[in-house]
Amino acid sequence: MNRILEKRSLNPTVTLMKVEAPLVARKAEPGQFIILRADGNGERIPLTVADFDRERGTVTIIFQIVGAATATLNHLKEGEFIHDFVGPLGRPTHTEGLKKVAVVGGGVGCAIAYPVAKKLHEQGAVVHSVTGFRTKDLVILEKEFEAASDLVCKMSDDGSWGEKGLVTDALKKLIESGEQYDEVITIGPLIMMKFVCALTKNYGIKTVASMNPIMIDGTGMCGGCRLTVGGVTKFACVDGPEFDGHEIDFDEAMARGRMYQDFERHAYEEACNLFKEAE
Amino acid sequence: MPNMRLTKNPMPSQDPVVRAGNFSEVALGYTEEMALDEAQRCLNCKHKPCVSGCPVRIDIPAFIHEAAQGSFEEAYKIISLSSSLPAVCGRVCPQESQCEGKCVRGIKGEPVGIGRLERYVADRHNAMESVTVEKPASNGHKVAVIGSGPSGLTCAGDLAKKGYEVTVYEALHLAGGVLVYGIPEFRLPKAIVQKEIDGLKALGVKVETNVVIGRTLTIDELMREMGFEAVFIGSGAGLPKFMNIPGENLKGVYSANEFLTRINLMKAYRADSTTPIQHGKAVAVVGGGNVAMDAARCAKRLGADVTVVYRRTEAELPARREEVEHAMEEGIHFCMLSSPVSIEGNEQGWVKSVKVQHMELGEPDASGRRRPVPIEGSEEDMPMDCVIMALGTSPNPLIKSTTEGLETQRWGGIVVAEDTGKTSREGVYAGGDAVTGAATVILAMGAGKTAAAAIDEYLSGSNA
């Protein structure tokens, strides 16, 4: 049981929680994830660590309310407990030796991109952050990115925030203008990461993508999180979650990600109705 | 005068047609009358061949002798001297190749139903209301056990009984390991596993769930910072194996681990579960072990028409005999001497069919079993919408990669001295699937037992 010390809405569908989890906070590194169950009957939800405080023993998670499980999690209040909270899982982001990096985040993926940008910034690397959202109301972590980056490109689909366009437009512009990156790190929707990787492949820039597939145990037991990287089956939970973006079979990953779409939609509607009745 | 009937008392079971639609236990257990009758079939041989077939060396004739007199609690005490999980083993041990395989009565007729008697004795004990467990006085030594499956629970139990302060670390949110995530409710009710774990807690064993050793904590931290003098690694089997054939990552292809975990640990078969599972119409289960049978029978219970695809013949099926029989009774088809060569998908990326190649048996291979040889041009398309791969596992890399000096086999299994479970690291012992690769519950228990004795010797020696 882990206490929620702080809960904040970042936008209408994205919530931040600071959770008391000293054992996890002691070890967590950017790029790693935790798995939680909101209540004793809940699904195991994998969430990437958004921030951590080793001294206070806290771990921050940021999640989008997309289904029944995340809706249940969002129903917990400050001071209440998350039933299970295990981690840190997966391998940390490899940041060693990087001098100049473009961090490309999309939507709630920015919550995961942020600690990576922060760590790179702290180790003295030049960080260019490219952040994209559908619209102004969905923007999260704007100030945080500004503090952790030498340059922030703000993109929105409808032009209501920053520039109108996709993150790939901004990244392309940066590369074309002569910026040379040791690496591009991208975290966001699969379709966005697919196009970021396709773009950087043209320029021969090493690119790492953070994958968030369906998983259950998160420790290398179920094999649900498998994906094809360079023609070989990999397990995101123990081999990743970050992989060489130019080698990932994104189309397969997108198809697998939709495996339970119908079930999820149905369960979400049921959960929403339940919460409505309760209120 | 022993009962000389040639046949065992049959196990009362749920009707196959009924049980194929529910997850309640299939075998219902003996009545007292049946147990007394069956116990009297034992000849109480002096040379006790059955005991040599038991990985934990239960004094089988002695417990059956007590049972035959109706002294079931005495019988339980004799079993408990050697086994910490009798209610579990009575249900899941492959008795036909162990104790019952050696039974003299089996030479002419059927062996004594040792497993069924063990189960009866254990269930009867567990049903008693006030079984008081006395927590032994601490001897001041701390031992950490990694994993709460059969080997870990056995090791923890044996050490706790000797006064060790034992903490069990479990990566999942629920203790029990394969007994809760792998073996289905209809074969091993989870209440039985919980009872065994509660028993250990009453002995003073601490169970810490949601801790992944190799990530949350390392073995070095356990020993250097947290004061554990010895560690037992019982972390179990690891990553599921796949066949590396085209189409394996289509939607509708599961590893048996994932399929069973969704059903058993996450209760996906229940209407109130929030965990999704595909309710396939035509399901192929690839493999022939106990895990394959469990997956096939779960899929059947979710409403599918199920076919087990196995590359050898019925005689070579590695699964426990009773599981194969139960599966057949429940209407599961077996496609023997066949191996998938590819899985085809539809436009939405879901499984559409499995292409299998038929085989014939050739010369025996290293395992002594005749090797299946593909028959050219024998490929056949089987329409399926779900495929479950039950091909075994390869060891989890987490502990190996975070524990310096821990020697492992080329294939990843932890190297141990067979008679002690001692690893290449001082004070670190291991057993179960993490050492042997996928094996049985009772072998893992035997390894946990061996290691507990060795840890006791190691630590009581350091005390002197």
Chai-1 contact restraints between the chains, C-beta under 6 A:
chainA,res_idxA,chainB,res_idxB,connection_type,confidence,min_distance_angstrom,max_distance_angstrom,comment,restraint_id
A,L23,B,T216,contact,1.0,0.0,6.0,A-B,restraint_1
A,R37,B,H173,contact,1.0,0.0,6.0,A-B,restraint_2
A,E43,B,T274,contact,1.0,0.0,6.0,A-B,restraint_3
A,E43,B,T275,contact,1.0,0.0,6.0,A-B,restraint_4
A,A68,B,T274,contact,1.0,0.0,6.0,A-B,restraint_5
A,A69,B,T274,contact,1.0,0.0,6.0,A-B,restraint_6
A,D84,B,H173,contact,1.0,0.0,6.0,A-B,restraint_7
A,D84,B,N210,contact,1.0,0.0,6.0,A-B,restraint_8
A,V86,B,N210,contact,1.0,0.0,6.0,A-B,restraint_9
A,P88,B,R215,contact,1.0,0.0,6.0,A-B,restraint_10
A,L89,B,R215,contact,1.0,0.0,6.0,A-B,restraint_11
A,I216,B,T261,contact,1.0,0.0,6.0,A-B,restraint_12
A,T219,B,A171,contact,1.0,0.0,6.0,A-B,restraint_13
A,T219,B,V212,contact,1.0,0.0,6.0,A-B,restraint_14
A,G220,B,G238,contact,1.0,0.0,6.0,A-B,restraint_15
A,G220,B,L239,contact,1.0,0.0,6.0,A-B,restraint_16
A,G220,B,N396,contact,1.0,0.0,6.0,A-B,restraint_17
A,M221,B,N257,contact,1.0,0.0,6.0,A-B,restraint_18
A,C222,B,N257,contact,1.0,0.0,6.0,A-B,restraint_19
A,C222,B,E258,contact,1.0,0.0,6.0,A-B,restraint_20
A,C222,B,T261,contact,1.0,0.0,6.0,A-B,restraint_21
A,G223,B,P240,contact,1.0,0.0,6.0,A-B,restraint_22
A,G223,B,S255,contact,1.0,0.0,6.0,A-B,restraint_23
A,G223,B,N257,contact,1.0,0.0,6.0,A-B,restraint_24
A,G223,B,E258,contact,1.0,0.0,6.0,A-B,restraint_25
A,G224,B,E258,contact,1.0,0.0,6.0,A-B,restraint_26
A,E252,B,N249,contact,1.0,0.0,6.0,A-B,restraint_27
A,A255,B,G349,contact,1.0,0.0,6.0,A-B,restraint_28
A,M259,B,K251,contact,1.0,0.0,6.0,A-B,restraint_29
A,Y260,B,P276,contact,1.0,0.0,6.0,A-B,restraint_30
A,F263,B,P276,contact,1.0,0.0,6.0,A-B,restraint_31
A,A267,B,T274,contact,1.0,0.0,6.0,A-B,restraint_32
